[in-house]
Amino acid sequence: MEFPPPHIHVPQTTHTHTIILLHGRASDGPEFAEELFSSLTTKGTPLTNCLPNWRWVFPTSRDRWSALFQEEMCSWFDAYSLTNIDEQQKLQIDGLQESVSHILDILENEIRFLEGKASNVFLGGISQGMATALWTVFCAVERIPHRIGGLVGFCGWLPFANQLEELIAARSKEKEDAARPTKADIQRLVSNFCLATIDGPQPAQGNNTSGSGRAVPILTTPVLLGHGTDDAWVPVELGQQALRVVQEVMGGVEWKEYTGAAGEGHWIKEPEGFDHILEFLESRSIGG
């Protein structure tokens, strides 16, 4: 089954920037767009009115079988448990492979649409959409050789986070008697793990990611992550774990915690959460 076409909210004025936002499990692109645009900043307006020259792209996942719920669900990958994220985690691999490839296609298209201005294209998501957005960036080192404008994620987690934390800790221990691994070392370590998980073992030499000692451009992208401390669906501890890994890998990372958001805490806190998104997007799009 193919992925449905993305839901697009066109700019109100001259198009200068694009943001691609991924929905959570059992939702879809149009539904996520409707929920997002019905939420207001402290200005009393939705994000679209605050950013009239932005194109908003809301991809929709294809339906896939849920081993937990024993039914077809619109989801980026099959996540069996958020109580024990190691439980049956291999079920995630096929969906991650398909979804990461699909979102990279969209990301490349939007960069081309803006005449190659990767810094004017942003990526993000909520819940499972955040998880998929993170993996997309970690796997993008060959296909997107530039830093993008920013990455935003809320109420989410990181697939295979325990393995990634162990991998980073082991690399740090290996080098404790010498120099601490550089950011570039960690970037290549994590990227190679993610690519090998969905595509098989990676070659020792890469396009511009292996052996150079330089930071990987897309993994210097600034990041905004947030989570409700009272999130009833994705425990905040999983968001904090994702934060720890992202801080090791990415550029400047901002973290926001909220209490009392809608949806039993599994949503962006209104209006302050939307103010934080607006501030993040505006501060990284000056002069675009």
C-alpha positions in Angstrom: 0.0 0.0 0.0 1.3 3.4 -0.9 1.4 6.5 1.3 -1.5 8.9 0.8 -0.5 12.3 -0.6 0.4 14.9 2.1 -2.1 17.5 3.3 -0.9 21.0 2.3 -1.7 24.3 3.8 -0.4 26.9 1.3 1.3 30.1 2.2 -0.9 33.2 2.6 1.8 35.4 1.0 5.1 34.8 -0.9 6.4 31.3 0.0 9.8 31.5 1.9 9.7 28.6 4.3 8.3 25.1 4.7 7.6 22.9 7.7 6.8 19.2 7.5 4.9 17.9 10.5 4.2 14.2 11.3 1.1 13.0 13.1 0.9 10.5 15.9 -0.4 6.9 15.8 -4.1 6.5 14.7 -4.2 10.0 13.4 -3.5 11.4 9.9 -2.2 14.5 8.2 -5.5 16.4 7.8 -6.6 15.6 11.4 -3.2 16.8 12.8 -3.4 20.0 10.8 -6.9 20.7 12.0 -5.9 20.2 15.7 -2.8 22.2 15.3 -4.4 25.2 13.6 -7.3 25.2 16.2 -4.7 25.9 18.9 -3.7 29.5 19.6 -0.6 31.4 20.7 -0.9 34.2 23.3 -1.5 36.5 20.3 -4.9 34.8 20.0 -4.1 33.5 16.5 -2.9 30.1 15.2 0.6 29.5 13.9 -0.5 29.9 10.3 -1.5 33.5 10.8 1.8 34.3 12.6 3.8 32.8 9.8 1.9 33.7 6.6 4.8 33.0 4.2 5.2 29.4 5.4 4.0 26.3 3.6 2.7 23.6 6.0 3.1 20.0 4.9 1.3 17.2 6.8 2.2 13.7 5.5 -0.1 10.8 6.3 1.3 7.4 7.1 -0.1 4.3 5.4 -2.2 1.8 7.4 -0.2 -1.0 9.0 -1.0 -4.0 11.3 -0.7 -3.3 15.0 0.5 -6.4 16.9 -0.7 -4.9 20.2 -4.2 -3.8 19.1 -4.7 -6.6 16.5 -6.0 -4.2 13.9 -4.9 -2.0 11.0 -3.9 1.5 12.2 -2.6 4.6 10.5 0.9 4.6 11.9 4.5 5.2 10.9 5.7 2.0 12.4 4.4 -0.7 14.8 5.3 0.2 18.4 4.4 -2.7 20.7 4.9 -1.1 24.1 5.7 2.3 25.6 6.0 0.7 29.1 8.9 -1.4 28.0 10.3 0.0 24.8 12.6 -3.0 24.3 9.6 -5.4 24.0 9.2 -6.7 20.5 11.1 -3.7 19.2 12.0 -5.5 16.0 8.4 -4.9 14.9 9.4 -1.2 14.4 12.0 -1.9 11.7 9.9 -2.4 8.6 7.8 0.7 9.3 10.7 2.8 10.1 12.4 1.8 6.9 9.4 2.7 4.8 8.5 5.8 6.7 12.0 7.3 6.9 12.4 6.8 3.1 9.0 8.4 2.4 9.7 11.4 4.6 13.2 11.9 3.1 11.5 12.0 -0.3 9.2 14.7 0.9 12.1 16.6 2.6 14.1 16.5 -0.6 11.1 17.7 -2.7 10.5 20.6 -0.3 14.1 21.7 -0.5 14.0 21.6 -4.3 10.7 23.6 -4.2 12.7 26.3 -2.3 15.5 26.2 -4.9 17.8 24.2 -2.7 17.5 26.4 0.5 17.7 23.5 3.0 17.9 26.0 5.9 14.4 27.2 5.0 12.9 23.8 5.5 11.9 22.4 9.0 10.8 19.0 10.1 8.9 17.8 13.2 6.2 15.7 14.7 4.2 14.7 17.7 4.3 11.4 19.6 5.1 8.6 17.0 5.6 11.4 14.5 8.4 12.9 16.6 10.0 9.4 16.9 9.9 9.1 13.1 11.2 12.7 12.5 14.2 12.0 14.7 15.0 8.8 12.9 14.6 10.5 9.6 17.2 13.1 10.5 19.6 10.4 11.9 19.3 8.5 8.6 19.5 11.6 6.3 23.3 12.0 6.3 23.8 10.8 2.8 20.6 12.1 1.2 20.5 15.5 2.8 24.0 16.9 2.9 23.0 20.2 4.4 21.8 21.5 7.7 18.0 22.1 7.7 16.3 25.0 9.5 15.2 23.1 12.6 13.6 20.1 14.1 10.6 20.2 16.5 9.1 17.4 18.5 6.6 17.0 21.3 5.2 14.2 23.5 7.4 11.6 21.7 10.2 9.1 22.3 13.1 7.6 20.4 13.0 4.0 19.0 15.9 1.9 20.1 16.9 4.6 22.7 18.3 2.1 25.1 20.6 0.7 22.5 21.7 4.1 21.4 22.5 5.2 25.0 24.5 2.1 25.5 26.4 2.6 22.3 27.3 6.2 23.2 28.3 5.2 26.7 30.5 2.4 25.4 32.2 4.7 22.9 32.9 7.2 25.6 34.3 4.4 27.8 36.6 3.2 25.0 38.1 6.7 24.8 38.2 7.6 28.5 42.0 7.1 28.6 42.4 9.2 25.5 40.4 12.1 24.1 36.6 12.1 24.7 34.8 11.3 21.4 33.9 14.3 19.5 30.4 15.4 18.4 31.3 14.2 14.9 32.3 10.7 16.3 28.9 10.4 18.1 27.0 11.6 15.0 28.5 9.0 12.8 28.1 6.3 15.5 24.4 7.0 15.8 23.7 7.5 12.2 25.5 4.2 11.3 23.4 2.4 13.9 20.1 3.8 12.6 21.0 3.1 9.0 22.3 -0.4 9.7 19.1 -1.1 11.7 16.8 -0.3 8.7 19.1 -1.0 5.7 21.7 -3.4 6.9 25.5 -2.9 7.6 26.9 0.4 6.2 30.2 0.8 4.3 33.1 2.1 6.3 33.4 5.2 4.0 30.5 7.5 3.4 29.8 10.5 1.2 30.9 13.1 3.7 30.2 11.5 7.0 33.0 9.0 7.7 36.6 9.7 8.5 36.5 13.5 8.0 36.5 14.4 11.7 34.0 17.1 10.8 30.4 17.5 12.1 27.7 16.1 9.9 25.8 19.1 8.5 22.2 17.9 9.0 23.1 16.7 12.5 24.0 20.3 13.5 20.3 21.2 13.0 18.9 23.1 16.0 16.2 21.2 17.9 13.1 22.1 20.1 11.6 19.2 22.1 8.8 19.4 24.6 6.7 17.0 26.7 3.9 17.1 29.3 5.0 15.9 32.7 1.5 14.5 33.1 1.4 12.8 29.7 -0.8 9.8 30.2 0.1 8.1 26.9 3.9 8.6 26.4 5.7 8.9 29.8 7.8 12.1 30.1 10.7 9.9 31.1 10.8 8.6 27.5 10.9 12.1 26.2 13.8 12.9 28.6 15.6 9.8 27.3 15.2 11.0 23.7 16.5 14.4 24.8 19.7 12.8 26.3 20.5 11.1 23.0 19.6 14.1 20.9 21.8 16.3 23.0 24.7 14.0 22.3 24.1 14.0 18.5 22.5 17.3 17.4 23.3 21.0 17.6 21.6 23.4 20.0 18.8 21.6 21.8 16.0 23.3 23.7 13.7 21.3 26.1 10.3 22.4 27.4 8.2 20.6 30.0 4.5 21.4 30.6 1.7 20.4 32.9 -2.1 20.5 32.1 -2.1 20.2 28.3 -5.2 18.9 26.6 -5.6 15.2 25.8 -4.5 14.0 29.2 -1.2 15.8 28.8 -0.5 14.3 25.4 -0.6 17.5 23.4 1.3 20.8 23.2 0.4 23.2 26.1 -1.8 26.0 24.9 -0.8 28.9 24.5 2.8 28.8 25.9 3.8 25.7 23.9 2.7 27.3 20.7 4.5 30.5 21.7 7.7 28.4 22.1 7.2 26.9 18.6 6.6 30.3 17.1 9.7 31.8 18.8 11.8 28.8 17.7 10.7 29.0 14.1 10.9 32.8 13.8 14.4 33.0 15.4 15.7 30.5 12.8 14.1 32.0 9.8 15.3 35.6 10.0 16.4 36.8 6.6 15.0 33.7 4.8 
